[in-house]
Amino acid sequence: MTEQPEAWAVKRPLRLLDLFCCAGGAAVGYEKAGFDEIVGIDHIQKKEYPHTFIKADVIDFIQENPIGWFREFDMIHASPPCQFHSRTKHLAKAQGNLPSDVDLMPVIRHFLLHVGVPYVIENVVEAWPRSQREVNTVLCGSSFGLGVQRHRMFESSFPIASLLCDHNTESWPIGPKGRRKPIGVYGSMGDQVKGIDKKHPERGLITGGRTAKTMEEAQGAMGITHITQWNNLKEAIPPAYTEHIGKCFTKHLEARAEMGSIRFETLKKIRSLLGVHAELMQSRLDDY
């Protein structure tokens, strides 16, 4: 009898593939969650990325490499560009920047389902149709005591525990109206967001939230220390998010290992009862 329990799935080194990795905000969180080897892929190399890095266009890379290479990883995380769906794309245009007009979500999802490895897709909430949002998980900086709000949605092939927002967290500074407001890490540093309320245009130009005044404030709000450039930091995922996800994945593996152990012991008892007839029933048992 060569079959063994699946405890090895928890004890062996865990490997993560980090697609659209940018400067590694997500990677740091997965490292804290216990991943041993992390490989990031993106079309621009960020010197701040803290793990193994492959410079390549992600779409070209997944089309040019054998699927077996991707199946060597225990989990794949993908953060396709979010500018196509982001609420701040109009702000970016106003500041003279050109947000991406390409939606890579469908092709990435198709690829990950084809690979068959446990996966996570991260993006802004608006990247999913309303009908699909209920089955995904939204994480908020306030749930982790961070200074940012930064709602991000995660689609996954395994359960991710939901956490309640706390928009009254003491981690958010008091705003001009006496209410707590998150620190913005987007657009330009030290910016005061202004605009027209579409529901009440008669109010004219109104002042909204503000972005971090310094890099130190922005890093603290995001829970990130290794990223020191604003343009990289504002595109990052707070590591607290992916640390939480990584721990949920470990629990998922532990549950699978427990089921594998139960299956193993059941097979062992059945084979013991069959005795000399075990070989005759081998093929049927293997299908159990």
C-alpha positions in Angstrom: 0.0 0.0 0.0 1.7 3.1 -1.2 -0.9 5.8 -0.6 0.0 8.3 2.1 -2.0 10.9 4.0 -1.9 14.4 2.6 -0.1 16.0 5.6 2.8 16.8 3.2 0.5 19.4 1.6 0.8 21.6 4.7 4.4 20.7 5.8 6.2 21.1 2.5 7.5 24.5 1.2 4.8 26.6 -0.3 5.3 28.3 -3.7 3.4 31.3 -5.0 3.3 32.8 -8.4 2.6 36.6 -8.3 1.3 37.9 -11.6 1.3 41.7 -12.2 3.4 41.9 -9.1 4.4 45.6 -9.3 6.6 46.4 -6.2 5.5 43.5 -4.1 2.9 44.7 -1.6 1.0 41.4 -2.0 4.2 39.4 -2.0 5.2 40.7 1.5 1.8 39.7 2.9 2.1 36.1 1.5 5.6 35.8 2.9 4.3 36.7 6.3 1.6 34.1 5.9 4.2 31.4 5.4 4.9 31.1 1.7 8.5 30.0 1.2 9.1 30.8 -2.5 7.5 33.7 -4.3 8.1 34.5 -8.0 6.8 37.7 -9.4 6.1 38.6 -13.1 5.5 42.0 -14.5 6.5 44.0 -17.6 8.4 46.7 -15.6 11.0 45.7 -13.1 10.6 47.3 -9.7 13.9 47.4 -7.7 11.8 47.3 -4.6 10.3 43.9 -5.4 11.6 41.6 -2.5 11.5 38.2 -4.2 12.5 36.4 -7.4 11.4 38.5 -10.4 10.8 37.8 -14.1 10.5 40.7 -16.4 7.9 39.9 -19.0 4.6 40.9 -20.3 2.2 38.6 -18.3 -0.1 37.8 -21.3 2.9 36.9 -23.5 4.5 34.9 -20.8 1.4 32.7 -20.1 1.0 32.1 -23.8 4.6 31.2 -24.5 5.3 28.9 -21.6 4.1 25.3 -21.0 1.2 25.0 -18.6 3.1 22.5 -16.5 5.5 25.3 -15.4 2.5 27.1 -13.8 1.2 23.9 -12.2 4.4 23.7 -10.1 3.1 26.4 -7.9 0.8 25.9 -4.9 -1.1 29.1 -5.6 -1.3 31.9 -8.2 -2.2 35.4 -7.3 -3.1 37.9 -10.1 -3.6 41.6 -9.8 -4.4 42.8 -13.4 -4.3 46.6 -14.0 -7.3 48.1 -12.3 -7.3 51.6 -14.0 -9.9 50.4 -16.5 -12.4 49.9 -13.7 -11.2 52.3 -11.1 -13.3 55.2 -9.8 -10.1 57.3 -9.8 -9.5 57.0 -13.6 -11.2 60.4 -14.1 -8.9 61.9 -11.5 -5.9 60.5 -13.3 -7.0 62.0 -16.5 -7.5 65.4 -14.8 -3.9 65.2 -13.5 -2.6 64.5 -17.0 -2.2 60.7 -16.7 -3.6 58.1 -19.1 -5.2 55.2 -17.3 -5.2 51.8 -19.1 -8.1 51.2 -21.4 -7.6 47.4 -21.6 -9.6 44.9 -19.4 -7.4 41.8 -18.8 -9.7 40.2 -16.2 -11.5 37.8 -18.6 -8.3 36.4 -20.1 -6.6 36.0 -16.7 -9.6 34.2 -15.3 -9.8 31.9 -18.3 -6.1 31.1 -17.9 -6.3 30.4 -14.2 -9.3 28.1 -14.5 -7.4 26.2 -17.2 -4.3 25.8 -15.1 -6.3 24.3 -12.2 -4.0 25.6 -9.4 -5.7 27.4 -6.5 -5.9 31.1 -7.4 -6.8 34.6 -6.3 -7.7 37.5 -8.5 -7.5 41.0 -6.9 -9.0 44.2 -8.3 -11.2 47.1 -7.4 -14.8 46.2 -6.6 -16.1 47.7 -9.9 -14.1 45.1 -11.9 -16.9 42.6 -11.3 -20.5 42.8 -12.4 -22.9 43.3 -9.5 -24.3 39.8 -9.9 -20.9 38.3 -9.2 -19.8 40.4 -6.3 -21.7 38.5 -3.6 -19.6 35.4 -4.1 -16.3 37.3 -3.7 -14.6 38.8 -0.7 -14.0 42.5 -0.1 -11.3 43.6 2.3 -10.9 47.0 3.8 -7.9 48.7 5.5 -10.1 49.6 8.5 -10.5 45.8 9.3 -6.7 45.7 9.9 -6.3 49.0 11.7 -4.7 50.7 8.7 -5.0 54.3 7.8 -6.4 53.6 4.3 -9.8 52.4 3.3 -8.8 50.9 0.0 -11.6 48.5 -0.6 -10.4 45.6 -2.8 -12.3 42.6 -4.0 -10.8 39.1 -4.2 -12.1 36.2 -6.4 -10.7 32.9 -5.3 -10.9 29.2 -5.8 -10.9 28.6 -2.0 -12.7 30.3 0.9 -11.5 33.6 2.1 -12.9 34.7 5.4 -14.8 38.0 5.3 -14.0 40.8 7.8 -16.2 43.6 8.9 -15.2 47.2 8.0 -14.7 49.6 10.8 -15.0 53.1 9.3 -14.8 54.6 12.8 -11.4 53.2 13.4 -9.0 55.4 15.4 -6.4 54.7 12.6 -8.3 57.3 10.5 -7.7 60.9 11.3 -10.5 63.3 12.1 -11.7 65.1 8.9 -12.8 68.7 8.5 -16.4 67.9 9.4 -15.5 66.1 12.6 -15.8 62.6 11.2 -13.0 60.1 10.7 -11.6 60.0 7.1 -9.1 57.6 5.6 -5.8 58.7 4.3 -5.6 58.6 0.5 -2.8 56.8 -1.2 -3.6 57.6 -4.9 -3.3 60.4 -7.4 -0.7 62.9 -6.2 0.9 63.1 -2.8 -0.4 66.0 -0.6 -3.5 66.5 -2.7 -6.9 67.8 -1.5 -9.6 66.1 -3.6 -12.2 68.4 -5.0 -15.1 67.8 -7.3 -18.8 68.2 -8.1 -21.3 66.0 -6.2 -23.4 64.5 -9.1 -26.3 64.0 -6.8 -26.2 67.6 -5.6 -24.6 69.7 -8.3 -26.1 72.8 -6.8 -23.5 72.6 -4.1 -20.8 73.5 -6.6 -17.2 72.6 -6.0 -16.8 70.6 -2.7 -13.8 69.3 -0.9 -13.5 65.6 -0.3 -10.7 63.5 1.3 -7.0 64.1 1.1 -4.0 62.1 0.1 -1.0 61.5 2.3 1.2 64.5 2.9 4.5 62.5 3.1 5.8 59.1 2.1 6.1 58.2 5.8 2.4 58.9 6.4 1.5 56.9 3.3 3.7 53.9 4.3 2.2 53.9 7.7 -1.3 54.1 6.3 -0.7 51.1 4.0 1.3 49.0 6.5 4.3 49.0 4.0 7.9 49.8 4.7 9.8 48.4 1.7 8.2 50.6 -1.0 9.7 54.1 -1.0 8.4 55.6 -4.2 4.9 57.1 -4.4 4.0 55.8 -7.8 4.7 52.3 -6.7 3.1 52.6 -3.3 -0.2 54.0 -4.7 -0.5 50.8 -6.9 0.2 48.4 -4.0 -2.0 46.1 -2.0 -1.6 46.4 1.8 0.3 43.3 2.9 -2.2 42.8 5.7 -4.8 41.8 3.0 -2.7 39.0 1.5 -1.4 37.8 4.8 -5.0 37.2 5.8 -5.6 35.5 2.4 -2.5 33.3 2.8 -3.6 32.2 6.2 -7.0 31.3 4.8 -5.2 29.2 2.1 -3.2 27.4 4.8 -6.4 26.5 6.6 -7.8 25.3 3.3 -4.8 23.0 2.9 -5.1 21.7 6.5 -8.7 20.8 5.9 -7.7 18.9 2.7 -4.9 17.2 4.6 -7.4 16.1 7.3 -9.8 14.7 4.7 -6.9 12.9 3.1 -5.9 11.4 6.4 -9.4 10.2 7.1 -9.6 8.7 3.6 -6.2 6.9 4.2 -7.3 5.4 7.4 -10.6 4.2 5.9 -8.8 2.5 3.0 -6.4 0.9 5.4 -9.2 -0.6 7.4 -11.1 -1.8 4.3 -7.9 -3.5 3.0 -7.3 -5.1 6.4 -10.8 -6.6 6.4 -10.4 -7.9 2.9 -7.2 -9.7 3.7 -6.3 -12.1 0.9 -8.9 -10.6 -1.4 -7.3 -7.1 -1.2 -5.4 -7.5 -4.5 -8.6 -8.5 -6.3 -10.3 -5.4 -5.0 -7.3 -3.1 -5.6 -8.7 -1.3 -8.7 -12.0 -0.7 -7.0 -10.4 0.7 -3.9 -8.2 3.0 -5.8 -11.4 4.6 -7.3 -12.8 5.0 -3.8 
